[in-house]
């Protein structure tokens, strides 16, 4: 089903950034997870390669609420993992910058080579 259809049926409202379920018939995490899936991302990318996501045109499978909740939990776990990977990458970049600055300003000195 399209998100626009879900909104017309009164199951979805558009919040600040993402649509939200306003019904016990639709799980918000399920909805948002499918909207961020590759299939919906491809649908939002034009032939010129520009990315313009319109949640109203996104599509989600129609399945019963128990299955939606299971998918929602799975999408949440993936999001948590992505957040941790992003944080680790950010920390890694900061460590590289500090090491580079340390070598550049003399606070760090490279260890002597066996040939030195």
Secondary structure, 3 states (H helix, E strand, C coil): CEHHHHHHCCCEEECCCCEEECCCCCCHHHHHHHHCCHHHHHHCECCCCCECCCHHHCECCCCCHHHHHHHHHHHHHHHHHHHHHHHHHHHHHHHHHHHHHHHHHCCCCCCCCCCC
